Amino acid sequence: MSKLTRFSVAPLHSMTRRLADVASGRVAPDLVITGARVLSTYSERILPSRELWISGGRVAAVKPAGAHKALASGFAIYDAAGGIIAPGLVDPHIHIESSMVTACAYAEAALLNGTTTIFCDSHEIGNVMDVAGVEAMLEDARQAPLSIFLTVPSTVPATSAALETAGGDLTPDKIAGLFDRWPEAVALGEKMDFVPVCMGDERSHAILAAALQRGRPVSGHVYGREFVAAYAASGVTDTHEAIDRDIADDLLDAGVWIFLRGGPPTTPWHSLPQAIRTITEFGASHKRTAVCTDDRDADDLMLFGLDWVVREAVKAGMSPEQAWSMGSLHGATRFAMDGEIGGLGGGRRADLVLLDDGLKPQSTWYGGELVVDKGKITSRLDQALSQRYQYPTAAYATVKLPAQMKLTPALPAKACTVNAIKTALPGITLIHEKVAIEPANDWETLFARHGLCFVAVIERHGKSAGNVAHGLLKDFGLKRGAVASSVGHDSHNIIVAGTNEADMQAAIAAIGAQQGGVCVVADGKVRAMVPLPIAGLLSDKRVTEVADEVKLLKTEWAEAGCTIPYMGFNLIPLSVIPEIRITDKGLVLVPQMELAPLFE
């Protein structure tokens, strides 16, 4: 049996005569899906009583139901029983690493949710392993039963060596090389350093030029209406960070595509309901608006796929036809691939989804092959998923820790002020709070009085003498033990929070032993852990196995008292989002891009 990948379907230029023969009835198709209503993303209508003729993994034609009866026999028939056939979903902005699984494993959950194409920004593995990490993920993507394209990481590291230690440094020349070597590299990934871009920073604009000189579009990441004009003038033409209707409106009129991000309600990323109001309240057209997922862990990926985001758009006021178009054709159009994916026109890939009336996927075809049937993966997909890409040995040896490290600061001998990091839902922005503390005999007393706990970041790329930065979290709610993660965005050093040194050390030891992971520790014992041995970011297991590990982690995380979810905790070192962060270099005051002392 041949391997099931993006390359299983021949290019359209080699198939036009065959498809024309099938569409004209001179040659029989390979497959007819009959008895369907067809969701046309081109006209945004649901067409009754239709059937699809498929040949060589592509759509030859959409015909009236029953038209196949005039053909000679010898083709397969699938009865859609009155369901809706729609094009497979196209996710224009995701980070595979957030799912904690490889690209090959990610495909399983995506196809179950009706997603057949994704555009991923692999800046997490780029921050750990530089170009080698990005290229390993591209090799992984080529072997996946899913169409995966790359938006080349643009902001690695997120800030500078003065503020954090990253494992990678993607220079303009390295980015140009990725574009030139990999046809899958179709755009520049989110340009997160929007302030330097708007201020004319030389390196930032050299990276933009590497994409623009090659005719590649540039993806964005921007907060603040005051930055929109300069950002758009710098060549950025999409963003997934529109958090409300006003900035969404500004961006659309500035010529910037909007990707409405739907995040599970338990995460910080659900901005769709507010940003979509530029359409539902201000009357903007939806023609340059798509929907995306951005970040999903393995558990949420199974429950809250792009199909869920589409249904959220319907709840927010879009028609089902508009919402599905925003989930398929619009993302394809943004990346100039609407001649290949995103609709059911003749010649397009036969990436199809059978939906019920609530837009819930029931069955999925990838390149004309049935991979999900009645909500279950088929043997064809199961066989493809058993042949996952093997990452290089170097990817399993990225956590390099100092032999000894002190994870907690010395107790102040006199009254002073703490530059504390105050956490609050949804967990994206962190508040800089100055807390006046008085002399005490132990940290427990101060913690109880002021709602504090320890936090530390440990450099794990082996590029320093073992940098360890100390901080204090306020209102994080940790009642016992420690929590830790090697997914500390974006440099992916290890972040640990705790109530005592011993449990924090135990958490770091557990991560070191597994070469990466996220864990909860209490009384010196690991209560839950998701091992992430590939670059300290990814598991090498099936997505269903990792989803079960994540469920247990979430349960123990909540029982430990943490007030923000672990994905929000992973953002505490992200030094490009206000107001205050902690990296391996210390506390970073983001608006000023300056380091601050813990005690004053």
C-alpha positions as CSV (number, residue, x, y, z in Angstrom):
1,M,0.0,0.0,0.0
2,S,1.5,3.4,-1.0
3,K,2.3,6.0,1.6
4,L,-0.5,8.6,2.2
5,T,1.0,12.1,2.1
6,R,0.5,15.4,0.4
7,F,2.4,14.0,-2.6
8,S,0.0,11.1,-3.1
9,V,-2.1,13.3,-5.4
10,A,-0.4,14.2,-8.7
11,P,0.0,17.8,-9.7
12,L,-2.9,19.3,-11.6
13,H,-0.8,20.0,-14.8
14,S,-0.3,16.3,-15.2
15,M,-4.0,15.4,-14.8
16,T,-6.0,18.0,-16.8
17,R,-6.8,15.6,-19.8
18,R,-7.9,12.8,-17.5
19,L,-10.1,15.1,-15.4
20,A,-11.7,16.6,-18.5
21,D,-12.5,13.1,-19.8
22,V,-14.1,12.2,-16.5
23,A,-16.0,15.4,-16.2
24,S,-17.3,14.9,-19.7
25,G,-18.4,11.3,-19.0
26,R,-16.0,9.8,-21.4
27,V,-14.1,8.0,-18.7
28,A,-15.4,6.7,-15.4
29,P,-14.3,8.4,-12.1
30,D,-12.6,6.4,-9.3
31,L,-15.2,7.4,-6.8
32,V,-18.7,9.0,-6.7
33,I,-20.0,10.5,-3.5
34,T,-23.7,10.7,-4.1
35,G,-26.9,11.7,-2.3
36,A,-25.3,14.9,-0.9
37,R,-25.9,18.5,-0.4
38,V,-22.8,20.5,-1.5
39,L,-21.6,23.5,0.4
40,S,-20.2,25.8,-2.3
41,T,-17.6,28.2,-0.8
42,Y,-17.6,30.1,-4.0
43,S,-21.2,31.2,-4.0
44,E,-21.8,30.6,-0.3
45,R,-24.8,28.4,-0.9
46,I,-25.7,24.8,-0.1
47,L,-26.7,23.1,-3.3
48,P,-29.3,20.3,-3.0
49,S,-29.2,16.9,-4.6
50,R,-25.6,16.7,-5.9
51,E,-22.8,14.2,-6.3
52,L,-19.1,14.5,-6.7
53,W,-17.0,12.7,-9.3
54,I,-13.5,12.1,-8.1
55,S,-10.5,10.9,-10.1
56,G,-6.8,10.6,-9.1
57,G,-7.5,12.3,-5.8
58,R,-9.0,15.4,-7.4
59,V,-12.6,16.6,-8.0
60,A,-13.5,16.1,-11.6
61,A,-17.0,17.6,-11.3
62,V,-20.0,18.3,-9.2
63,K,-23.0,16.7,-10.9
64,P,-26.7,16.4,-10.2
65,A,-27.4,13.4,-7.9
66,G,-27.8,10.2,-9.8
67,A,-25.8,11.4,-12.9
68,H,-23.4,8.5,-12.3
69,K,-26.0,6.0,-13.4
70,A,-25.4,6.9,-17.0
71,L,-21.7,5.8,-16.7
72,A,-20.3,2.4,-17.1
73,S,-19.6,0.5,-13.9
74,G,-16.2,0.0,-12.2
75,F,-16.1,2.8,-9.7
76,A,-16.7,3.1,-6.0
77,I,-19.9,4.7,-4.7
78,Y,-20.3,6.4,-1.3
79,D,-23.8,7.3,-0.2
80,A,-23.7,10.6,1.7
81,A,-27.4,10.0,2.8
82,G,-28.3,13.6,2.5
83,G,-25.4,15.0,4.4
84,I,-23.5,18.1,3.5
85,I,-20.2,17.7,1.5
86,A,-17.8,20.6,2.1
87,P,-14.2,21.3,1.3
88,G,-11.7,20.3,3.9
89,L,-10.8,23.0,6.4
90,V,-7.7,25.1,5.9
91,D,-6.0,26.5,9.1
92,P,-4.0,29.6,8.1
93,H,-2.1,29.9,11.4
94,I,-1.1,27.2,13.8
95,H,1.9,26.1,15.9
96,I,2.3,22.3,15.7
97,E,4.6,22.4,18.8
98,S,1.7,23.6,21.0
99,S,0.0,20.3,20.4
100,M,3.0,18.6,21.9
101,V,3.0,16.0,19.1
102,T,4.9,15.7,15.8
103,A,3.4,16.7,12.5
104,C,2.7,13.1,11.6
105,A,0.8,12.6,14.9
106,Y,-1.0,16.0,14.6
107,A,-2.6,14.8,11.4
108,E,-4.9,12.3,13.2
109,A,-6.7,14.9,15.3
110,A,-6.8,17.4,12.3
111,L,-8.5,14.9,10.0
112,L,-11.0,13.8,12.7
113,N,-11.9,17.5,12.8
114,G,-12.2,17.9,9.1
115,T,-9.0,19.9,8.7
116,T,-6.9,18.8,5.7
117,T,-4.4,21.7,5.2
118,I,-2.5,23.8,7.8
119,F,0.0,26.6,7.6
120,C,2.3,26.2,10.6
121,D,4.9,28.6,12.1
122,S,7.5,26.4,13.7
123,H,9.2,29.1,15.7
124,E,9.2,27.0,18.9
125,I,11.5,24.4,17.5
126,G,13.5,27.1,15.7
127,N,14.1,28.8,19.0
128,V,15.6,25.5,20.3
129,M,17.4,24.0,17.3
130,D,17.8,26.8,14.8
131,V,17.5,25.9,11.1
132,A,18.1,22.2,11.9
133,G,14.9,22.1,14.0
134,V,12.8,23.9,11.3
135,E,14.1,21.5,8.6
136,A,13.4,18.5,10.8
137,M,9.8,19.6,11.2
138,L,9.6,20.1,7.4
139,E,10.8,16.5,6.9
140,D,8.2,15.4,9.4
141,A,5.5,17.4,7.5
142,R,6.4,15.7,4.2
143,Q,5.7,12.3,5.7
144,A,2.4,13.3,7.3
145,P,-1.0,12.4,5.9
146,L,-1.9,16.0,5.9
147,S,-1.1,19.0,3.7
148,I,1.4,21.1,5.8
149,F,3.0,24.3,4.6
150,L,5.5,26.5,6.5
151,T,5.4,30.1,7.4
152,V,9.1,30.6,8.1
153,P,9.8,31.7,11.7
154,S,10.6,35.4,11.6
155,T,11.4,36.4,15.1
156,V,14.0,33.9,16.6
157,P,14.9,34.9,19.2
158,A,11.9,37.0,20.2
159,T,14.0,39.8,21.6
160,S,17.8,39.8,22.0
161,A,20.7,38.0,23.7
162,A,20.7,40.9,26.2
163,L,17.3,39.9,27.5
164,E,17.2,36.1,27.0
165,T,19.2,33.1,25.8
166,A,17.7,31.1,22.9
167,G,18.9,28.0,21.2
168,G,18.4,29.4,17.8
169,D,19.2,32.6,15.9
170,L,17.3,32.8,12.5
171,T,19.1,35.6,10.7
172,P,17.9,37.1,7.4
173,D,20.3,34.9,5.5
174,K,19.1,31.7,7.2
175,I,15.5,32.7,6.5
176,A,16.3,33.4,2.9
177,G,18.0,29.9,2.7
178,L,14.8,28.2,4.0
179,F,12.7,29.9,1.3
180,D,15.2,28.9,-1.4
181,R,15.5,25.3,-0.3
182,W,11.9,24.4,0.6
183,P,9.0,24.9,-1.7
184,E,6.7,24.4,1.3
185,A,8.0,27.6,2.8
186,V,5.2,29.8,1.4
187,A,5.2,32.8,3.7
188,L,7.1,34.6,6.5
189,G,5.8,33.6,9.9
190,E,4.3,36.0,12.4
191,K,6.6,39.0,12.9
192,M,6.2,39.3,16.6
193,D,8.6,42.2,17.2
194,F,6.1,44.7,15.9
195,V,7.5,47.6,17.9
196,P,11.0,47.3,16.3
197,V,9.3,46.8,12.9
198,C,7.4,50.0,13.3
199,M,10.5,51.8,14.6
200,G,12.5,50.7,11.5
201,D,14.9,48.2,13.1
202,E,17.4,47.1,10.6
203,R,17.4,43.4,11.3
204,S,13.6,43.2,11.4
205,H,13.3,44.9,8.0
206,A,16.1,42.7,6.5
207,I,14.0,39.7,7.5
208,L,10.9,41.2,5.9
209,A,12.9,41.9,2.8
210,A,14.0,38.2,2.5
211,A,10.4,37.3,2.1
212,L,9.2,40.2,0.0
213,Q,12.0,39.9,-2.5
214,R,10.9,36.4,-3.2
215,G,7.2,37.4,-3.5
216,R,6.3,35.7,-0.3
217,P,3.5,37.2,1.9
218,V,4.3,38.3,5.5
219,S,2.3,37.2,8.5
220,G,1.9,39.4,11.5
221,H,1.4,39.7,15.3
222,V,0.5,43.2,16.5
223,Y,-1.2,44.8,19.5
224,G,-2.2,48.5,19.6
225,R,-4.1,50.5,17.0
226,E,-1.2,53.0,17.0
227,F,1.0,50.5,15.3
228,V,-1.3,49.4,12.5
229,A,-0.3,52.0,9.8
230,A,3.5,51.5,10.1
231,Y,3.1,47.7,10.4
232,A,1.0,47.5,7.2
233,A,3.5,49.9,5.5
234,S,6.2,47.4,6.3
235,G,4.6,44.7,4.2
236,V,2.7,42.7,6.8
237,T,-0.6,41.5,5.3
238,D,-2.2,39.2,7.9
239,T,-2.5,38.9,11.7
240,H,-4.2,36.6,14.1
241,E,-3.9,39.0,17.1
242,A,-6.9,41.2,16.5
243,I,-8.4,41.2,19.9
244,D,-11.4,43.5,19.4
245,R,-13.6,45.0,16.7
246,D,-11.8,48.4,16.6
247,I,-8.3,47.1,15.8
248,A,-9.8,44.5,13.5
249,D,-11.6,47.3,11.6
250,D,-8.3,49.3,11.4
251,L,-6.4,46.3,10.1
252,L,-9.0,45.4,7.4
253,D,-9.0,48.9,6.0
254,A,-5.2,48.9,6.1
255,G,-5.2,45.9,3.8
256,V,-4.3,43.3,6.4
257,W,-6.1,40.0,6.5
258,I,-7.7,39.1,9.8
259,F,-7.5,35.5,11.1
260,L,-10.1,35.3,13.8
261,R,-8.6,33.1,16.5
262,G,-10.9,30.7,18.3
263,G,-9.4,29.4,21.5
264,P,-11.1,27.0,23.9
265,P,-12.8,29.1,26.6
266,T,-10.4,27.8,29.2
267,T,-7.4,29.4,27.5
268,P,-6.3,33.0,26.9
269,W,-6.7,32.8,23.1
270,H,-10.4,33.1,22.4
271,S,-10.5,36.5,20.6
272,L,-13.0,35.6,17.8
273,P,-16.2,36.8,19.6
274,Q,-14.8,40.4,20.0
275,A,-12.9,40.8,16.7
276,I,-15.7,39.4,14.6
277,R,-17.8,42.4,15.6
278,T,-16.1,44.4,12.8
279,I,-18.3,42.3,10.5
280,T,-21.4,41.8,12.6
281,E,-21.6,45.4,14.0
282,F,-19.5,47.6,11.8
283,G,-20.6,46.0,8.5
284,A,-17.2,45.1,7.2
285,S,-17.0,42.4,4.5
286,H,-15.8,39.0,5.5
287,K,-14.0,38.5,2.2
288,R,-10.6,39.0,3.8
289,T,-11.3,37.3,7.0
290,A,-10.4,33.7,7.9
291,V,-10.6,31.7,11.1
292,C,-7.6,29.9,12.8
293,T,-6.7,27.9,15.9
294,D,-3.1,29.3,16.6
295,D,-2.4,27.1,19.7
296,R,-4.0,23.8,20.8
297,D,-2.6,21.2,23.2
298,A,-3.3,17.5,22.4
299,D,-6.4,17.4,24.5
300,D,-7.9,20.6,23.2
301,L,-6.9,19.7,19.6
302,M,-9.3,16.7,19.8
303,L,-12.1,18.7,21.3
304,F,-11.7,22.2,19.8
305,G,-10.5,21.8,16.2
306,L,-11.0,24.3,13.4
307,D,-14.5,22.9,12.9
308,W,-15.3,24.1,16.4
309,V,-14.0,27.6,15.5
310,V,-16.2,27.7,12.5
311,R,-19.2,26.8,14.6
312,E,-18.2,29.6,17.0
313,A,-18.3,32.0,14.0
314,V,-21.8,30.9,13.4
315,K,-22.7,31.5,17.0
316,A,-21.3,35.0,16.6
317,G,-23.5,35.8,13.7
318,M,-22.1,34.4,10.5
319,S,-24.2,32.1,8.3
320,P,-23.0,28.5,8.1
321,E,-22.0,29.0,4.5
322,Q,-20.0,32.2,5.3
323,A,-18.4,30.6,8.3
324,W,-17.3,27.4,6.5
325,S,-15.8,29.6,3.7
326,M,-13.9,31.5,6.3
327,G,-12.6,28.2,7.5
328,S,-11.6,26.9,4.1
329,L,-11.6,29.0,0.9
330,H,-10.5,32.2,2.6
331,G,-7.3,30.7,4.1
332,A,-6.5,29.1,0.8
333,T,-7.0,32.4,-1.0
334,R,-4.8,34.3,1.4
335,F,-1.9,32.0,0.4
336,A,-2.8,32.0,-3.3
337,M,-3.8,28.3,-3.2
338,D,-7.5,28.6,-3.9
339,G,-6.9,26.8,-7.3
340,E,-5.9,23.8,-5.3
341,I,-7.8,23.7,-2.0
342,G,-10.7,25.4,-0.2
343,G,-13.5,24.6,-2.6
344,L,-15.1,21.9,-4.6
345,G,-14.4,23.2,-8.1
346,G,-13.1,20.9,-10.9
347,G,-9.4,20.2,-10.6
348,R,-9.2,20.9,-6.8
349,R,-7.8,18.3,-4.5
350,A,-10.5,15.9,-3.2
351,D,-10.0,17.0,0.4
352,L,-13.6,16.7,1.5
353,V,-15.7,16.6,4.7
354,L,-19.1,15.1,5.2
355,L,-21.0,17.3,7.7
356,D,-24.2,17.0,9.7
357,D,-26.6,20.0,9.8
358,G,-24.7,21.4,12.8
359,L,-21.5,21.5,10.8
360,K,-19.9,18.7,12.7
361,P,-17.6,16.5,10.6
362,Q,-18.7,12.9,10.2
363,S,-16.3,11.6,7.5
364,T,-13.2,13.0,5.9
365,W,-11.5,12.3,2.5
366,Y,-7.9,13.3,2.0
367,G,-6.8,13.4,-1.6
368,G,-9.8,11.2,-2.4
369,E,-9.0,8.6,0.2
370,L,-11.4,8.0,3.0
371,V,-9.4,8.6,6.2
372,V,-12.3,9.2,8.7
373,D,-15.6,7.3,8.5
374,K,-18.5,8.0,10.8
375,G,-16.2,9.7,13.3
376,K,-13.5,6.9,13.4
377,I,-10.2,6.8,11.6
378,T,-10.0,4.2,8.9
379,S,-7.4,1.4,8.6
380,R,-5.8,3.4,5.7
381,L,-5.2,6.3,8.0
382,D,-4.2,4.1,10.9
383,Q,-1.6,2.5,8.7
384,A,-0.2,5.9,7.6
385,L,0.0,7.1,11.2
386,S,2.1,4.1,12.2
387,Q,4.9,5.3,9.9
388,R,5.8,8.5,11.7
389,Y,9.0,10.4,11.0
390,Q,11.9,9.7,13.3
391,Y,13.6,12.9,14.5
392,P,17.4,13.1,14.5
393,T,19.3,12.1,17.6
394,A,20.3,15.7,18.3
395,A,16.6,16.5,18.8
396,Y,16.5,14.2,21.8
397,A,19.4,15.9,23.6
398,T,18.4,19.6,23.9
399,V,18.0,19.9,27.7
400,K,21.4,20.8,29.1
401,L,21.2,21.7,32.8
402,P,23.9,22.9,35.2
403,A,25.0,20.3,37.8
404,Q,23.9,22.5,40.6
405,M,21.5,25.4,40.8
406,K,19.7,27.5,43.4
407,L,16.1,28.0,42.4
408,T,15.0,30.4,45.1
409,P,16.3,33.8,46.2
410,A,17.7,34.6,49.6
411,L,15.2,35.9,52.1
412,P,15.6,39.7,52.4
413,A,17.0,40.8,55.7
414,K,15.1,44.1,55.8
415,A,12.0,45.7,54.4
416,C,12.1,46.2,50.7
417,T,9.9,46.3,47.6
418,V,9.5,43.3,45.3
419,N,9.0,43.7,41.5
420,A,6.4,40.9,41.4
421,I,4.7,39.3,38.4
422,K,1.0,39.3,39.0
423,T,-0.9,36.7,37.1
424,A,-4.6,37.0,36.1
425,L,-6.9,35.4,33.7
426,P,-6.9,35.0,30.7
427,G,-3.1,34.9,31.3
428,I,-1.6,36.6,28.2
429,T,-0.7,39.9,29.7
430,L,1.0,39.9,33.2
431,I,0.8,42.8,35.6
432,H,3.9,44.5,37.1
433,E,3.1,45.0,40.8
434,K,5.4,46.5,43.4
435,V,4.8,44.7,46.7
436,A,6.2,46.1,49.9
437,I,7.4,43.3,52.1
438,E,8.6,43.5,55.7
439,P,11.2,41.4,57.5
440,A,10.1,37.8,58.2
441,N,11.7,34.6,59.5
442,D,10.7,32.5,56.5
443,W,9.2,32.7,53.0
444,E,6.1,30.9,54.1
445,T,5.0,33.9,56.2
446,L,5.6,36.4,53.3
447,F,3.8,34.1,50.9
448,A,0.7,33.9,53.1
449,R,0.6,37.6,53.7
450,H,1.1,38.7,50.1
451,G,-0.2,35.9,47.9
452,L,3.3,35.1,46.5
453,C,5.2,32.0,45.4
454,F,8.6,31.4,43.8
455,V,9.3,31.4,40.1
456,A,12.6,30.7,38.3
457,V,13.8,30.3,34.7
458,I,16.8,28.1,33.9
459,E,18.8,28.4,30.7
460,R,18.7,24.9,29.1
461,H,20.5,25.3,25.8
462,G,24.0,25.0,27.2
463,K,24.9,28.5,26.0
464,S,25.6,30.1,29.3
465,A,27.2,29.1,32.6
466,G,23.8,27.9,33.7
467,N,21.8,31.1,34.0
468,V,19.1,31.0,36.7
469,A,16.8,33.9,37.2
470,H,14.7,34.3,40.4
471,G,11.3,36.0,40.6
472,L,8.1,36.0,42.6
473,L,4.6,35.4,41.3
474,K,1.6,37.1,42.8
475,D,-1.9,35.5,42.9
476,F,-0.7,32.4,41.0
477,G,-2.6,30.4,43.7
478,L,-0.1,27.5,44.0
479,K,-1.0,25.8,47.3
480,R,1.7,23.1,47.4
481,G,4.7,21.6,45.6
482,A,5.9,22.9,42.2
483,V,5.0,23.1,38.6
484,A,7.5,23.2,35.7
485,S,7.7,23.3,31.9
486,S,10.4,23.2,29.2
487,V,8.0,25.0,26.9
488,G,8.8,28.5,28.2
489,H,8.0,30.7,25.3
490,D,9.7,31.7,23.1
491,S,13.3,30.8,23.9
492,H,12.0,27.6,25.6
493,N,14.1,27.7,28.7
494,I,12.7,25.9,31.7
495,I,10.3,27.7,33.9
496,V,9.4,26.4,37.4
497,A,7.1,27.8,40.1
498,G,6.9,26.5,43.6
499,T,6.4,26.9,47.3
500,N,9.7,25.4,48.3
501,E,13.2,24.6,46.9
502,A,13.0,20.8,47.3
503,D,9.9,20.4,45.1
504,M,11.2,22.8,42.5
505,Q,14.4,20.8,42.3
506,A,12.4,17.6,41.9
507,A,10.4,19.1,39.1
508,I,13.6,20.2,37.3
509,A,15.1,16.8,37.8
510,A,12.1,15.1,36.2
511,I,12.2,17.4,33.2
512,G,16.0,16.8,32.8
513,A,15.5,13.0,33.0
514,Q,12.9,13.1,30.2
515,Q,14.8,15.7,28.1
516,G,11.7,17.9,28.4
517,G,8.2,18.0,29.6
518,V,5.5,19.7,31.7
519,C,5.0,18.4,35.3
520,V,3.3,18.8,38.6
521,V,5.2,17.8,41.8
522,A,4.1,17.5,45.4
523,D,6.1,16.2,48.4
524,G,9.0,15.3,46.1
525,K,6.9,13.1,43.9
526,V,5.8,13.7,40.3
527,R,2.0,13.8,40.3
528,A,1.6,14.2,36.6
529,M,3.9,14.7,33.6
530,V,3.8,15.0,29.9
531,P,7.2,13.9,28.7
532,L,8.5,16.0,25.7
533,P,11.8,14.4,24.6
534,I,11.9,16.0,21.1
535,A,13.5,19.4,21.5
536,G,11.9,19.6,24.9
537,L,8.7,20.4,23.0
538,L,7.2,17.3,21.4
539,S,6.2,13.8,22.4
540,D,6.9,10.9,20.0
541,K,3.6,9.2,20.8
542,R,0.2,9.2,19.1
543,V,-2.0,12.2,19.7
544,T,-4.6,10.2,21.6
545,E,-1.9,9.0,24.1
546,V,-0.6,12.5,24.6
547,A,-4.2,13.8,25.0
548,D,-4.7,11.4,27.9
549,E,-1.4,12.6,29.6
550,V,-2.5,16.2,29.2
551,K,-5.9,15.5,30.8
552,L,-4.2,14.1,33.9
553,L,-1.8,17.1,33.9
554,K,-4.7,19.5,33.8
555,T,-6.4,17.8,36.7
556,E,-3.3,17.9,38.9
557,W,-2.6,21.5,37.8
558,A,-6.0,22.6,39.0
559,E,-5.6,20.6,42.3
560,A,-2.3,22.3,42.9
561,G,-4.3,25.6,43.0
562,C,-2.8,27.3,39.9
563,T,-5.1,30.1,38.8
564,I,-4.0,30.2,35.2
565,P,-3.8,27.2,32.9
566,Y,-0.4,25.6,32.1
567,M,-0.4,27.1,28.6
568,G,-0.7,30.6,30.2
569,F,2.1,29.6,32.6
570,N,4.3,28.8,29.6
571,L,3.9,32.4,28.5
572,I,5.4,33.9,31.7
573,P,8.9,34.1,30.0
574,L,7.5,35.6,26.7
575,S,9.3,38.9,26.7
576,V,7.4,40.6,23.9
577,I,4.0,40.9,25.6
578,P,3.4,43.4,28.4
579,E,4.0,44.2,31.2
580,I,6.6,42.2,33.0
581,R,8.2,38.8,32.2
582,I,11.0,36.7,33.5
583,T,13.7,35.1,31.3
584,D,17.0,33.4,32.2
585,K,18.5,36.9,32.3
586,G,16.1,38.2,35.0
587,L,12.9,40.3,35.1
588,V,12.1,42.1,31.9
589,L,10.0,45.2,31.9
590,V,8.5,44.8,28.4
591,P,7.5,48.4,27.5
592,Q,11.0,49.6,28.3
593,M,12.8,46.4,27.1
594,E,14.9,46.7,30.3
595,L,16.0,44.3,33.0
596,A,14.8,45.1,36.6
597,P,16.0,43.8,40.0
598,L,13.8,41.4,42.0
599,F,14.2,43.5,45.2
600,E,14.5,47.3,45.4
